[in-house]
Amino acid sequence: MSTKQNNPHSHATHRAPNAASLRTWGEGVRLSIMALLVLPTASLATWSLYEIFKPNQLTGLEIAQLVLSTVLFLWLSMSFWTAAIGFVLKLFNIDPLSMQKAQPSPNANTPLTQRHAVVMPVYNEDTRRIMVGFEACVRELLNSKHGAQFDFYMLSDTTKPEMAQAELAAWEALQQRLGAAAGQVFYRRREKNVGRKVGNLADFCQRWGSQYESMIVLDADSIMSAERMLDLAQRIEQNPDTALVQTIPMPVRQHTFFARFVQFAAHLYSPMLATGLSFWQTDSANYWGHNAIIRIAPFMQHCGLPTLPGKEPFGGDILSHDFVEAALLRRAGWQAYLLTETTGSYEEVPSNMIEYATRDRRWVQGNIQHLGLLGVKGLKTTSRLHFLFGAFAYISSLLLLMVLAFGTADALIKALTPVQFFSSPYQLFPDWQIARQGLMFATMWGTMAMLFMPKILGLVLALIQRRDEFGGAWRLLKGGVMELVMAIIIAPLMMFYHSYFVLSVFMGTSVKWEAQAREGSMVPWSVAFKRSHVATLTALVWGSVTAYYTPALFAWLSPVLVGLLLAAPIIRLTSSLSLGKASFRSGIFVIHDELKECQALKRVRLGMANYREPVLAEAGALPVPALPETHWVPMTIQDFKEKPAPRALPQAAA
């Protein structure tokens, strides 16, 4: 058991010599630059649409389309310019924070002077997977020269008795394998899942947080290399104003066709998109709940979350706590950064579209709840934008579906209503219907460019700088084209799912936050039809009516209608393990971590292959795992109606 204790409130007072400071430049003007790019772009798109509608007298449905499209153009423009800036910075190897050629990295040989914890909250997860992943991270650090500075905690909120027994049995086996190092590794199980993950981490912080400078938070499917975890710990020690450093968790270990598509897309686009994101958020980065390091003292002082007044979706427990915790740390004067390097930080993604949508359903409710927090006193503008964009990532699907529905209704009304060429009995010349086809095509192609250009830029950038990571230029091109095709195919169904989820949240339908299934298996036809029949029937009616009355509109809608009509076969086929393996053999969706496996991923692969289920003892027969001595320090519950006092600067920065 680890016995060394430190006072975390005194750690951030002296900067280490030759520290690798996280430098930023022009924080105050970055959002202004984005506004100067985004607002004119969205305004031009809105003006073009208005000019298309205007000559024939605007109808109520056209006004509704114009209003909703304006909001969508703002969202699309922000996404486009974030990607474009990321492309330019990556192309010229410019760090998005310092705007210089490189951001200094910590010296790997610099010894750590404080103690740090690695924590993995789990809840009714597959025992084999969490134990193998946790052990891999433990061994990564224990085998490093700084392993003595870390303690490791598996924080179980498992509620199912048989799974809890399996965890205990597997824990005993892990302790035996670790030998003398087992004294740095702890297992704590709460009987009740009070406060969900927020309550789980709060319980750890209040009991043992005062013994550590920081905690590296893992998810149940997280894998991190020793190099990445040590880099995070050194950055926390060498940057006393920083309370949060978030990495980019890259999907790995995927085998179904759908999961491999998602995995490939993340590896292809994430470096560029994260660079653009880091450009405008600077030291107000978001927190994604895992694969990040948090300084414990400010977290306990400023991130105690209250229960919100009122009913769901805006009242009750704060579900997507991570966004809120990052905003509260920034509100208190602490810095939060996103590392745009993608090595050494990994996660797993759902293996099929149904599991993927189920995960999104949980996120929809949590992100929409953030809209009720936009008025929290003292938040930074960037933090409010994180709340807004997080919610709009899902609400945009509903708005797009409404635009398509209003456009269809308007076209049907015009098709079924005789054209009135004379609006006045004394009118000399008729009112001819005007179709501004040139402007229509310009608006369409401009919108398509903003929608697909980030993908093209990401592919071009990878061809220039990283083609070897994907097995060469030809494999990269094949994967990039197939990814684009897949994105188009699944987009209508995901739009339909997200629209339904958003509506259900606003109607007060709650959701259970359960563990997700990550191992791949073919979705049965019955399940595929059950989860898609409403979308398919909607497309059948929608397509039949438009094909009969407005054939031109039917042609425009055909990409959307085909995706909805074929929803069940798409769900079924993309969940195929055989198709996923065939794509790998064909050089499609290949990623660097499959071509050159790092030690951490190798540990997980071998651990999963060689794992032996421990013999379960009778309830209560297994010993209760030993835990460090508790030093209870309560977290401070925040008042969202009052602005916190300014944080005192460290001595070195005063």
N, C-alpha and C positions, 0 to 999 in steps of 0.2 A: 504494500500500500504506500502511496505517495504521502510524505509527511511535510514536505516543504510548503510553507504558506507565505503569501505576500499580500500586501494591501494594494488592491488594484487602483484605488483612488490616488495613489502616489506614484504610479508607474509612469504616467505620461508627463513627466516634468523635465526630463533631460533627453535631448536628442543624441543618439549614438554618433560617434565620430564617423565621418565619411558616409553618413546615412544616405540611402537611396530614397530621397524625398519624392513624393508624388507631386509633380509640378503641374500647375495649370496656368493658362494665360487667357486673358480676356473673358473671364466668366460672365461679366456684366453685359457683354455685347453679343454673346452667342445667340441668345433667343431673339435679339433684334435682327440679327442676320437671317435667322430662319423666318421671321415674320416678313422681312423684305423679299424673301424668295417665295414663300408659301402664299401670302395674301394676293399678290398680283396674278399668280398662276391660277388660283381658284377663281379669282374675279374674272379673268379672261374666259375661263371655261363656262362660268355662269352667264356672262354676257353673250357668249356664242349660243347657248341654249335659249336665252331670252330672245335673241334675234330670230331664231328659228320659229318660236311660238308667236312672236308679236304680229307679223303681217296679217294673220287670220283672226285677230281678236282673241285674247287669252280667255280660256275657259277656267272654271274653278279647278278642274282636275289638272290642267296644265300649270296653274299657279302652285298647286300642291307638289307637282313634280319638280317645279323650279326651286321651291323652298328646300325640299328634301335633297335634291341634287346639289344645291349649294353646300350643304353640310357634308355630303359625300365628297365633293370636290376638295374641300378643305382637308379632309382626312387623307384623301388620295395624294394631294399635293405634299402634305407633310411626309408621308411615307416615301414618295418619290425623291424629294430633296434630301431626306436623311440617307437614302441609298446612294444618291449621286455624290454627296459630300464624302461618304464612306469610300466610294470608288476612287475619287481623286486622291484622298489622303493615303489610301492603301497603295495606289499606283505609284505614288512618289515616296512611299515609305515615311510618311509624316505622322508623328504621334498625335492623336486627336486632343490630348490634354495640353501638352506643352507647345504644340505646333512646331516642334523641332524634329530632327531626324530620328531621335530615339528617346524613350522614357527610361531613366536609369533603373536598373534592376538590382535587388539586393545581392551582395556577395554571398554565395552559398557557404563560404567558409567562416563567415561572421557568426560567432556563437550566440545562441539565444540566451538572454539573461533572465527571462521571466518564464512562468509556467503557463501552459495552455492546455485546453481540453478539446477533445474531439468527441462530438455527441451525435448519436443517431437515434432520433425518435422513431418508433415503430408502432404500428397499430394493426393487428390481425393480418400480418403479412406472412408470405411463404417462408417458413423457418429456414429451409436450406439456403434460399437466396440471401436473406438478411445476414445469416451467420457467415456465409462465404464472403460476401462483400465487406462486412465489418472486419473480418479477420484479415482480408487483403489489405485494407487501409491500416490496420494495426501493425501488421508486419512491415509494410512499407516504411512507416516511421520508426519502428523499433530497430530496424536494420540500418537506419541512418545514424550519422554521428551525433544527432541532436535528439534521439529518441527518448532520453531520460527527462526531457523537458515537457513531455506530454503524458496526460492520462486520458483514458478512453472510456466512454459511457454509452452503453446501449440502454435507452430509456423506453421501456415497454409500457404501452397502454393497452396491450392485448386484453380483450374481454372474454374471448372464447376459452373455456377451461382446458380443452384438449390442446389448443395451440399454445396456451401458457405453459402447460406441462412439456410440450415439445421444445419450447424455447429454453426452459430450465435444463432439460436433459442435454440439449445441444450446447448450452453454456458450460455445463460441467465438462463435457468433452473438449470444448475449446480451452478451458482453464488447464486441463491436463496437457494439451498440445503446446501451450505457451510456456509451461514450466515456470521458471523463476520470474519471467516477465508478466505473469498473470497478476502480480500485485499492482500493476498499473491499469488494469482492465476491470471495469465494473458493470454490473447488470442491476438495474432497478425497475421493478414493475409496480405500477399503480393499480389498485383494484378497480378504480372507477376513472373513466376517461373524462374527468372534469376539465372543461375548457378546451377540449380537443388538443391540437398540437401546441397552441398557445399556453395552455395550462401545463402541458408536459414540460416544455422548456422553462416556463416560469418556476415550476417546482425544482428543477435542477439548479437554476440560478440562485434561488433563495436558499437552498440547502448547501450547495457547494461552490457557487459562483465566486464567492469572496476569495477562494484559494487560487484563482486563475486570472491571468490578464485578459485572455480572450477565449472564445470557443469557435471551433470550426464545425459548422452545422452540416450534417449529411442527411440525405433522404434515405428511405429504405432501399432505393435502387442506385444510390450514389457509389461511384468509384473515383478515388483521387490518388494521384501518384505522390510519392514522398517529396519530389521536387516542387510540386505545386503547393502542397500543404506547408512546407517549410518556407516557400516564397511568401505565402500569406502571413505566416507568423512573423517573419522578419519585417514585412511591410508594416504590420501593426506596431511592432516595437520601435521601428525607425521613423514612424510618422505619428507623432503624439496627438495631432489634431484629428486623426482619422479613426472613425468608429466602425466603419463597414467597408469591406472590400469584397465585391461580388465577382465570381468567375463566370465564364460561359460554359455551362454543362453541355457537352456534346454527346448526342445519342450514339450508343454502341451496342454490340451483341444482338443485332436484330436479324431475323431470318425470314419472316413472312414478306411477301412482296410489298404490302402496304407499309410495314414498319421500315423496310429497307429504303423505300421511297422517301419517307419522312426523315430517316437518318441521313441519306445522301443530301437532301435539300438543306438540312441544318449545317452539314459540313461545307457545302458549297457556298451558301450565302451568309452564314453567321458572322465570319470575320469582317466582311464589308459592312453589313448592317450594324453590327455592334460598334464599329469605328464611327459610323455616322451618328449613332445614338450617343456615344460618349462625347462627340464633338459638342452637341448642344446641351447635354445635361451636366457636363464637367464634374464638379464635386458634389452634385446632388443626384447621384445614381440611385437606381431602384434596387430593391432586394427581392430576390425570387424564391426565398424560403429555404434554400439549400445550396451546397457547394460554395459557401461564402464563409468569411471570418468576421466575427463581431466582437468588439471590445466590450467586456461584460459590465464594467462599472457604469458607463453611460447608458447601456441597454437597460440595466436595472433601474436607473434613475429616471429615464425618460420614456420607456416603452411599456410601462404597465398599462394594459388596455382596459378601458371601462366597458361595461355593458351599455349598449346604446338604447336610449328610450324609444318607445314605440314598437310597432309590429314589423315583421319582416316585409319587404327585403331590406329596409333601411334601419330597422331596430334589431335588438338582440345582440348576441355575441358577434364580434368582428371576425368574419370568416377568412378572408384573404388578408391575414394579419401582416404579411411580409411587406407589402406596399406601405402600409400604415406605419410600421416600425421604422422603415427607412425615412419616411417623411418626418417622424417625430425626432429622430436623431438629428436630421438636418435642421429642423425647427429650433433645436437646442444649441445649434452652433457647431455641431460635429460634421466632419466631412464624410462623404460616401462616394466610393469610386467603383467603376466597372473596368476590370482588366479585359482587354480585347484579345489577349493571347488565348488560344484555344487548346493548348496542350495540357494534358494531365488532369483534366476535370471532365468527368463523364457521368451520364445517366442512362436510363432506359426509357423507351416510349411504349405506349400501348401497341399491341400487335395487330389490331384490326380497326376498322372504321367505327364499329360500335363501341369498343372500349375507348377509343379516342374521343368520340362524341360524349361518352359518359363522363370522362374526365373534364371535358369542356363544360358540361352542365354544372359541375361543382364550381368551376372558375367563373362562369357567367354570374351566378348568384353573388359570389364574393366581390367581383369587380363592379357590379351594378350597385352594391351597397356603398362603394366608395363615392358615388355621386352625392350621397348624403353627408360626406365628410369634406366637401369642397370648401365649406365655410369655417373649418376649424381655424381658430385664431393662431396667427404667427407662422403658418405654413409658407414655404418658399413657392414662388411661381412654378418652378420646375416640378415640385412635388404635386401641386394641383394638376399640372399637365399629365403627370403619371396616372393620377386617379382618373382623369377625363379620358385619356387615350386607352387605358386599360378597359374601361367600360365600353367605349365606343368600338373597340376591336370586335365586340359581339353585337352591339346595337346596330352597327353599320349593316349587318346582314338583313336585319328587319327593315331598315330604311330602304335598302336596295330592292328588297322584295316588294315593298310598298310602291316604289317608283315604277317597277314593272307592272304591278297590278293596276295602278292609276293610269299608266300608259295604255294598257290593254282596254280598260273601261272606256277611256277617251276615244280610242280607235273604234271600238264597237259602237259607241253612241253615234259617231260620225258616219259609220258604215250603214247604220240602220235609220238615219235621219236624212230625209231629202235635202239636197243642197239648195239653200236660198241664195239666189244670185242678186235679188233685189230686196234690200232691207227697207226701202221707202217707196210709196206708191208713185212719187214724182221723180224717181231716180232715173237719170238718162242712161248711165252706163252700168253694167253689172259688176258685182263684187266677185272678182275671180279669185279662186283659191290659189295661194302662192306657196310653192314648195321650194325652199332655198337649199337645193340639193348640194351645192358646193359647200356651203357652210355646215350642212349636216354631216357630210363626209369628213370635213376638216375636224369637226368636234369629235366625231367617232374615232378617227385615227389618233387624235391628240389624247383622248381618254385611254385608248388602248396602249399608246406609248407610255403614259404614266403608269399604267397597270403592269405592263410586261417588261418595261425597260430595266427595272431593278434586277430581274432574272437574267436578262441579257448581259448587263454590266457585271453581275456576279460570275457568269460563265466566262466572259472575256477576261476578267481579272484572274480567274483561276487558270485559264489557258496561258496567260503571260507569266504568272508567278508560281503556280502550284500544280501544274499538270501532272508531275510525277507522283504527287500525293494521291491521285485518283487512277494511277496505273497507266499514265500517258495521255496524250492529247485525244487519241481516237476513243478510248474508253470514257474520257471526260465528256467528249461531245455526245456520245451515245447516251450517257447517263443524263446529261443536261437536256437533250431533246425529249427523252422519255419522261423526265421530271416535269417538263413544261406540259406535255400531253396529259400526264396524270393529274396535274394541278387543275387543268381545265375540266377534266372529266369529273373529279370529285367536288369541284367548287359548288355546283348547284345543290347537291345534297347537303353539304356543310352549311350553305346559306339557309336551307330549309330547317335543318336542325337548330342552328343558332337562333333563327327567328322564333321558332317554337320555344326554345329555352328562355329567351328574353321575355316573351309574352307570359310564360308560366311564372316567371319570377315576379313580374309586375302584378300578376293575379294572386300572388301570395302563396304559391305552391313551393314548399320547402324541399330540401334535398338532403339525403344522408351522405356524409363524407366518409365513404368506405374505402378500403384498400382496393387498388386496381390490379387486374390480372395483367401480367407482363409477358408470360411465356406464350409463344405462338401456338395457335391451333385453328383449324379450318372452321369458319362460322357455318353452322347448319343452315340449310335452305329455309327451314321453318323460322329460325330466328331472323335471318336476313329479310324475309318477307314481312315478318311481324314488325320489324323496326323501320320498314320503308314503304309499307303499303299506302299510307296516307299521302306520302310524297308522290308515289306512282299514280294513284287515282287523281290527285290534283293535276298532275301533268297531262293525264289522258283527257280530262275535261277541258283544261286550259288549251291544249293543243288542238283538240277537235273543234272547239268554238272558233279559235282564231284562224285555223286552216279554212274553215267554211266561209267566214264572214270577212276576214282580212288576211288573205294569203301573204301579202308583203310583210305584215307584222309576224306571221307565223315563221317566215324564213328568218327574221331577225331573232326570234325567240328560240329557234331550233337548238342551239347549243345548250341552253338551259333545260329545255324540255327533254332532250335525249338523256342528259345526266340524271334527271329525275325518273324517267321511264325505266331506265336500266339500273336503278338503284340497287335492287336485290342482287342481280348478277355481279355488279361492281363490288358490293360488300363481300359476297361469297368468294369471288375469284381473287381479289386482292389480299384475302386472308390466307392464301395458300402458301404453305411452307415449300412445296415442290416448285412453285413458280418463283418464289424468292431465291431458292438455291439455283434454279436455272438462270435467273438473271445474273447472279454472281459469276457463274461459269461463262456466261456470255459477255462478261465485262461491263455489265450495266449496274449502276448504283454501287460501284466499288469505292471504298474510302481508305484513307491512309492507315487507319488503325487495324484494318484487316490485312494490309500488305506488310506492315511493320508493327507488330504487336508490342506494346510497352509492357514492362514488368508487372504493373498493377493489373492490367487486363489479363495477362497470362495467369496470374495468381487466381483470378476469378474463374477463368475457363477451366483450369485444372481442378480448382476446388469444387466446381459444379460437377465435373465428370467423376471425381473420386469421392464425393461426399457419401458418407454412410449414415443412415438414419440411426440415431441413438435409441437404445432400448428404453421405452418409457417406463418409469417407475409408477407405483401407485401414488395417488394424490397425497401430497405432504411428505412423501418418502425422501425426496431430494432436499439437500440442505439449502437454506436460504443464503444466497450469495452475500459475501461480506461487502460493506460499503464504507467509504471514508467517513470520518467524524463530521457530523453536521454542524455548520456555523450559520444559523438562520439569519438572513438579512432580507427584509421584505422589499418587494418591488414597489415603486411609487406609482400609484394609479394616476393617470393623467387627466387633467381637466381641459376638455376641448374648447371651453368657452373663455379660457384665460390664456394669454400669451405668457410663456415661461420667461423667467429672468434670463438675461444674457449669460452665456457660459463664461467662466473665468478662463482666460488664456493660460496655457502652460508657461512656466517661467522662461523657457528658451524662446518663446514666440512673443513674449510681452514687450 
